[in-house]
Amino acid sequence: MHLSYCTNVHPAEDLDGIIGQLDTYALPIRRRLGSDVLGLGLWLAAPAASALAGDPTSRRKLRRELDVRGLEVVTLNGFPYEAFQAPVVKHAVYHPDWTERERLDYTLDCARVLADLMPDTATYGSVSSLPLAWRTPWDSERAAAATRHLDDLARGLDRIAGETGRTIKVGFEPEPGCLVENTTQAAELLAKVDTRWLGVCLDLAHLACAWEKPAEALDRLRRAGIPVVKTQVSAALQADDPLAAEEVLRSYAEKRFLHQTRSAEGGSADDLDEALDLRLPGPWRIHYHVPLHAEPEAPLTSTVPVIREALYELLTAPGERCEHFDVETYTWGVLPESQRPKDEAGLADGIAAELAFARDLMAVNR
């Protein structure tokens, strides 16, 4: 099993910036944890991925920089294309989608880079990606384009394996508001993909927001023959009585990221401020990745109980198991002021605490 933290929380988008963030964050986090090796779920913006994919010397340089710091990479986050820490992201994170050639090229670039970065001991590498597209617009022409690109993706991953001897798998990440929002839709819309190379990236905050029960969701994927190639260990925000918690909830409504909100009663909104204005009946789960180890401001809670259930199912299931677990809290910079890290050292402390929390959860369930 490989546990890592996702570097999409950091804004660096070129090779020098990426190497710089290793010293600013990754190395201090590893030392705080007292670990010989720290896993990174590396995020590469599309221009950096393209440059690295086309330059073996740069890939070797990055691998050396990782090795000398005791860092390993078995998974890349290939969901955000670029500018993920821009002042406003919102719907832009879903573009380009799988109807567009740029998404295929970017994902194959990530796979080529990962083949040279991953340690020799890793069984496979993984790249997570968006769940095809935002739900609208969608029609038969766009569906056909996405199917062509997924077929090309599988062929490209097969070719990379033949050239490098390394297996790289891509996991599509169900997310609220997207074409694939839950495991029911994943089982339907990914039914014909080549599962030697393609599967699901299961984000546990998204699973919670869909109000899915982990055991049922994983059984559904198993019966459909769709592997979980990567798990994102993330917690969503929960409001049992959102009207009573309105003032606190409004402190989480912010302009950078989309915070899709789902009610247990079936109501939905594409952002938190919209849900507040609609006054959806509660309880709510909100697509807002909150730190695993720290409770949000009362009366809000997090979906850590869903993480516990899901990890138990993932780590005790018979047959082939997911090996990659990535802590993906990318929202540290937009948390309410009282919970936001004050400086770089504070962010490193927070990420280290999350990783320790996740490590303990996984140890209990193994």
C-alpha positions as CSV (number, residue, x, y, z in Angstrom):
1,M,0.0,0.0,0.0
2,H,1.2,3.5,-0.9
3,L,0.1,6.5,1.1
4,S,0.8,10.0,-0.3
5,Y,-0.4,13.6,-0.2
6,C,-1.5,15.4,-3.3
7,T,0.6,18.4,-4.3
8,N,-2.3,20.2,-6.1
9,V,-2.5,22.2,-2.9
10,H,0.6,24.1,-4.1
11,P,0.6,26.6,-6.9
12,A,3.9,25.7,-8.6
13,E,3.5,24.8,-12.3
14,D,7.0,24.5,-13.8
15,L,9.9,22.2,-13.0
16,D,11.9,24.7,-10.9
17,G,8.8,25.5,-8.9
18,I,7.9,21.9,-8.4
19,I,11.4,21.1,-7.1
20,G,11.3,24.2,-4.9
21,Q,8.1,23.0,-3.2
22,L,9.8,19.7,-2.4
23,D,12.1,21.5,0.0
24,T,9.4,23.9,1.3
25,Y,6.8,21.3,2.1
26,A,7.5,17.6,1.2
27,L,10.9,17.3,3.0
28,P,9.6,19.0,6.2
29,I,6.5,16.9,6.2
30,R,8.6,13.7,5.8
31,R,10.7,14.8,8.8
32,R,7.7,15.7,10.9
33,L,6.3,12.2,10.3
34,G,9.6,10.5,11.1
35,S,9.4,8.5,7.8
36,D,12.2,7.3,5.7
37,V,10.1,7.8,2.6
38,L,7.2,10.1,1.9
39,G,4.7,9.5,-0.9
40,L,3.7,12.4,-3.2
41,G,0.6,12.4,-5.3
42,L,2.3,14.7,-7.8
43,W,0.3,17.3,-9.7
44,L,1.8,18.5,-13.0
45,A,0.1,21.3,-14.9
46,A,-0.3,20.5,-18.6
47,P,2.7,22.6,-19.8
48,A,5.0,21.0,-17.3
49,A,3.7,17.5,-18.1
50,S,4.3,18.1,-21.8
51,A,7.8,19.4,-21.3
52,L,8.8,16.5,-19.0
53,A,7.2,13.9,-21.4
54,G,9.3,15.2,-24.2
55,D,12.6,15.5,-22.3
56,P,14.1,12.3,-20.7
57,T,16.9,14.4,-19.2
58,S,14.4,16.5,-17.2
59,R,12.6,13.4,-16.1
60,R,15.8,11.9,-14.8
61,K,16.6,15.2,-13.0
62,L,13.2,15.2,-11.3
63,R,13.6,11.5,-10.3
64,R,17.0,12.3,-8.7
65,E,15.5,15.3,-6.9
66,L,12.8,13.0,-5.4
67,D,15.2,10.2,-4.5
68,V,17.7,12.4,-2.6
69,R,14.9,13.8,-0.5
70,G,13.4,10.4,0.4
71,L,10.3,11.0,-1.8
72,E,8.4,8.6,-4.0
73,V,5.7,9.0,-6.6
74,V,3.4,6.2,-7.7
75,T,0.4,8.4,-8.6
76,L,-0.2,11.7,-10.4
77,N,-3.3,13.8,-10.2
78,G,-4.3,14.5,-13.8
79,F,-7.6,16.1,-13.0
80,P,-6.8,19.9,-13.0
81,Y,-5.3,20.8,-16.4
82,E,-3.6,24.0,-15.1
83,A,-4.0,27.0,-12.9
84,F,-5.6,25.0,-10.1
85,Q,-4.7,27.6,-7.4
86,A,-5.8,30.6,-9.5
87,P,-8.0,33.2,-7.7
88,V,-11.1,31.7,-9.4
89,V,-11.3,28.1,-10.6
90,K,-14.9,26.9,-10.3
91,H,-16.1,25.2,-13.5
92,A,-12.8,25.8,-15.3
93,V,-11.3,22.7,-13.6
94,Y,-13.5,20.5,-15.9
95,H,-11.9,21.8,-19.1
96,P,-10.6,20.4,-21.3
97,D,-12.8,17.3,-20.8
98,W,-12.7,13.9,-22.4
99,T,-14.4,15.1,-25.6
100,E,-11.3,17.1,-26.4
101,R,-8.0,15.8,-27.7
102,E,-6.1,18.0,-25.2
103,R,-7.3,15.9,-22.3
104,L,-6.0,12.7,-23.9
105,D,-2.6,14.2,-24.7
106,Y,-2.2,15.6,-21.2
107,T,-3.1,12.3,-19.6
108,L,-0.7,10.3,-21.8
109,D,2.0,12.9,-21.0
110,C,1.4,12.3,-17.3
111,A,1.6,8.5,-17.8
112,R,4.9,8.8,-19.7
113,V,6.4,11.0,-16.9
114,L,5.1,8.6,-14.2
115,A,6.7,5.6,-15.9
116,D,10.1,7.1,-15.2
117,L,9.3,8.6,-11.7
118,M,7.8,5.6,-10.0
119,P,10.0,3.3,-7.9
120,D,10.9,-0.1,-9.1
121,T,9.0,-1.7,-6.2
122,A,5.6,-0.3,-7.3
123,T,3.3,-2.8,-8.8
124,Y,1.7,-0.1,-11.0
125,G,1.4,3.6,-11.4
126,S,-1.9,5.6,-11.4
127,V,-3.2,8.8,-12.9
128,S,-6.5,10.2,-11.7
129,S,-8.7,12.1,-14.1
130,L,-12.0,13.9,-14.3
131,P,-15.2,11.8,-14.8
132,L,-15.5,12.4,-18.5
133,A,-17.1,15.9,-18.3
134,W,-19.4,18.2,-16.5
135,R,-22.9,16.9,-17.0
136,T,-24.0,19.6,-19.4
137,P,-23.9,19.9,-22.3
138,W,-23.9,16.3,-23.3
139,D,-25.1,14.6,-26.5
140,S,-24.4,11.6,-28.7
141,E,-21.7,13.5,-30.6
142,R,-19.8,14.3,-27.4
143,A,-20.3,10.8,-26.1
144,A,-18.8,9.4,-29.3
145,A,-15.8,11.7,-29.0
146,A,-15.2,10.7,-25.4
147,T,-15.4,7.0,-26.4
148,R,-12.8,7.4,-29.1
149,H,-10.4,9.2,-26.7
150,L,-10.8,6.5,-24.0
151,D,-10.0,3.9,-26.6
152,D,-7.0,5.9,-27.7
153,L,-6.0,6.3,-24.0
154,A,-6.0,2.5,-23.4
155,R,-3.9,1.9,-26.6
156,G,-1.5,4.6,-25.5
157,L,-1.1,3.1,-22.0
158,D,-0.5,-0.3,-23.6
159,R,2.2,1.3,-25.8
160,I,3.9,2.9,-22.8
161,A,3.9,-0.4,-21.0
162,G,5.5,-2.0,-24.0
163,E,8.2,0.6,-24.2
164,T,9.0,1.0,-20.5
165,G,7.9,-2.2,-18.8
166,R,5.8,-0.1,-16.4
167,T,2.0,-0.5,-16.0
168,I,0.2,2.9,-15.7
169,K,-3.6,2.9,-15.0
170,V,-6.0,5.8,-15.2
171,G,-8.8,6.2,-12.8
172,F,-11.9,8.4,-13.5
173,E,-13.0,10.2,-10.4
174,P,-16.8,10.4,-9.8
175,E,-17.6,13.9,-8.7
176,P,-20.9,15.8,-7.9
177,G,-22.3,17.6,-10.9
178,C,-20.3,15.7,-13.4
179,L,-21.4,13.2,-16.0
180,V,-20.2,10.4,-13.7
181,E,-21.3,11.6,-10.2
182,N,-21.6,8.2,-8.4
183,T,-20.7,4.6,-8.7
184,T,-24.0,3.7,-10.4
185,Q,-23.2,6.1,-13.2
186,A,-19.6,4.8,-13.2
187,A,-20.8,1.2,-13.7
188,E,-23.0,2.3,-16.6
189,L,-20.8,4.8,-18.4
190,L,-17.5,3.0,-18.0
191,A,-18.9,-0.5,-18.7
192,K,-17.1,-0.8,-22.0
193,V,-13.6,0.6,-21.1
194,D,-10.5,-1.6,-21.2
195,T,-10.2,-2.4,-17.5
196,R,-6.6,-3.6,-18.0
197,W,-5.7,0.1,-18.1
198,L,-8.8,2.1,-17.0
199,G,-10.9,2.1,-13.8
200,V,-12.1,4.4,-11.1
201,C,-10.4,6.8,-8.7
202,L,-12.6,6.7,-5.7
203,D,-12.6,10.1,-3.9
204,L,-14.1,9.5,-0.4
205,A,-15.4,13.0,0.0
206,H,-17.3,12.7,-3.3
207,L,-18.6,9.2,-2.3
208,A,-20.0,10.8,0.9
209,C,-21.5,13.7,-1.0
210,A,-23.4,11.2,-3.2
211,W,-24.8,9.7,0.0
212,E,-23.5,6.3,-1.1
213,K,-22.7,3.6,1.4
214,P,-19.2,2.4,0.9
215,A,-19.9,-1.3,1.0
216,E,-22.7,-1.0,-1.6
217,A,-20.7,1.3,-3.8
218,L,-17.7,-1.0,-3.9
219,D,-19.8,-4.1,-4.5
220,R,-21.4,-2.3,-7.4
221,L,-18.1,-1.6,-9.0
222,R,-16.9,-5.1,-8.4
223,R,-20.0,-6.6,-10.0
224,A,-19.5,-4.2,-13.0
225,G,-15.8,-5.4,-13.3
226,I,-14.5,-1.9,-12.8
227,P,-11.3,-1.7,-10.7
228,V,-10.6,1.0,-8.1
229,V,-7.0,1.9,-9.1
230,K,-6.7,4.9,-6.7
231,T,-8.4,6.2,-3.6
232,Q,-8.4,9.8,-2.6
233,V,-8.7,9.9,1.2
234,S,-10.6,13.1,1.6
235,A,-13.4,14.4,3.9
236,A,-16.4,16.5,3.0
237,L,-18.2,19.0,5.1
238,Q,-21.5,18.0,6.7
239,A,-24.3,20.1,8.1
240,D,-27.1,18.1,9.8
241,D,-29.2,21.3,10.3
242,P,-28.0,23.7,7.6
243,L,-30.4,26.5,8.4
244,A,-29.3,26.5,12.0
245,A,-25.7,26.5,10.8
246,E,-26.1,29.1,8.1
247,E,-23.8,31.7,9.5
248,V,-20.9,29.2,9.9
249,L,-21.7,27.7,6.4
250,R,-21.4,31.2,4.8
251,S,-17.8,31.4,6.1
252,Y,-17.0,28.4,3.9
253,A,-18.6,29.9,0.8
254,E,-15.7,31.3,-1.3
255,K,-14.9,32.2,-4.8
256,R,-12.1,29.9,-5.8
257,F,-13.5,26.4,-5.9
258,L,-16.9,24.9,-6.6
259,H,-18.6,23.4,-3.6
260,Q,-21.4,21.2,-4.9
261,T,-24.0,20.5,-2.1
262,R,-26.2,17.5,-1.8
263,S,-29.1,16.9,0.6
264,A,-29.9,13.5,2.0
265,E,-33.5,14.3,0.8
266,G,-32.4,14.5,-2.8
267,G,-32.0,18.2,-3.2
268,S,-28.9,19.5,-4.9
269,A,-27.1,22.8,-5.8
270,D,-23.9,23.3,-7.8
271,D,-22.3,25.6,-5.2
272,L,-22.7,26.3,-1.4
273,D,-24.0,29.8,-1.7
274,E,-26.7,28.6,-4.1
275,A,-27.7,25.9,-1.6
276,L,-28.0,28.5,1.1
277,D,-30.1,30.7,-1.1
278,L,-32.3,27.8,-2.0
279,R,-32.6,26.7,1.6
280,L,-32.4,23.0,0.7
281,P,-33.7,20.7,3.4
282,G,-31.0,19.0,5.4
283,P,-28.9,17.2,6.2
284,W,-26.3,18.4,3.7
285,R,-22.9,17.1,2.5
286,I,-20.8,19.6,0.8
287,H,-18.0,19.1,-1.7
288,Y,-15.5,21.0,0.4
289,H,-12.4,19.0,1.3
290,V,-11.7,19.7,5.0
291,P,-8.6,18.6,6.9
292,L,-9.0,15.0,8.0
293,H,-7.7,15.4,11.5
294,A,-9.4,18.6,12.6
295,E,-13.2,19.1,13.2
296,P,-14.7,22.0,11.4
297,E,-16.3,24.8,13.4
298,A,-19.4,23.6,15.3
299,P,-22.2,22.7,14.5
300,L,-20.6,21.4,11.3
301,T,-18.9,18.0,11.1
302,S,-17.0,16.1,8.5
303,T,-17.5,12.8,6.7
304,V,-14.6,11.0,8.4
305,P,-17.0,8.2,9.4
306,V,-17.5,7.5,5.7
307,I,-13.7,7.3,5.3
308,R,-13.5,4.8,8.1
309,E,-16.1,2.6,6.5
310,A,-14.6,2.9,3.0
311,L,-11.1,2.1,4.1
312,Y,-12.3,-1.0,5.9
313,E,-14.0,-2.2,2.8
314,L,-11.1,-1.3,0.5
315,L,-8.4,-2.9,2.7
316,T,-10.3,-6.1,3.6
317,A,-12.0,-6.9,0.3
318,P,-11.1,-10.2,-1.3
319,G,-9.3,-10.3,-4.6
320,E,-7.3,-7.5,-6.3
321,R,-7.1,-4.4,-4.1
322,C,-6.4,-0.8,-4.6
323,E,-2.8,0.0,-3.7
324,H,-2.7,3.8,-3.9
325,F,-4.2,6.1,-1.2
326,D,-3.7,9.9,-1.7
327,V,-4.7,12.5,0.8
328,E,-6.2,15.3,-1.3
329,T,-7.0,18.4,0.8
330,Y,-6.4,21.2,-1.7
331,T,-8.5,23.8,0.1
332,W,-6.1,24.8,2.9
333,G,-5.8,28.3,1.4
334,V,-9.5,29.0,1.3
335,L,-10.5,27.6,4.7
336,P,-12.2,30.1,7.1
337,E,-9.5,32.4,8.4
338,S,-9.5,30.9,11.9
339,Q,-8.6,27.4,10.4
340,R,-6.2,28.5,7.7
341,P,-2.4,28.0,8.1
342,K,-0.6,31.2,8.8
343,D,2.5,30.4,6.8
344,E,4.4,27.6,4.9
345,A,5.4,25.8,8.1
346,G,1.8,25.8,9.3
347,L,0.7,24.2,6.1
348,A,3.4,21.6,6.4
349,D,2.3,20.9,9.9
350,G,-1.3,20.5,8.8
351,I,-0.5,18.1,5.9
352,A,1.7,16.0,8.2
353,A,-1.1,15.8,10.8
354,E,-3.5,14.6,8.0
355,L,-1.1,12.0,6.8
356,A,-0.5,10.7,10.3
357,F,-4.3,10.5,10.8
358,A,-4.8,8.6,7.5
359,R,-1.8,6.3,8.3
360,D,-3.4,5.4,11.6
361,L,-6.8,4.7,10.0
362,M,-5.2,2.4,7.4
363,A,-3.2,0.6,10.1
364,V,-6.4,-0.2,12.1
365,N,-8.1,-1.6,9.0
366,R,-5.3,-3.8,7.6
